């Protein structure tokens, strides 16, 4: 196998593994949610916990991987963020 074909194979396998891990994550979250709701946890509390845990897990990746990719926060970008926040 050439190096180019190995790279293409790696990229295909990487995507498939990402999808499989995502499905395991969804299944695990469904099981945990069902268990917590059956034990009497409020739906609203569960949603807050899910968002807090997702933020804690994803935020470090965003900070490290996108450190040099973020544009400066101009007034135009800030206004768009505020408008999107109000509309959602």
Secondary structure by P-SEA (a helix, b strand, c coil): ccaaaaaaaaaaaaaaaaaaaaaaaaaaaaaaaaaaaaacccaaaaaaaaaaaaaaacaaaaaaaaccccccccaaaaaaaaaaaaac
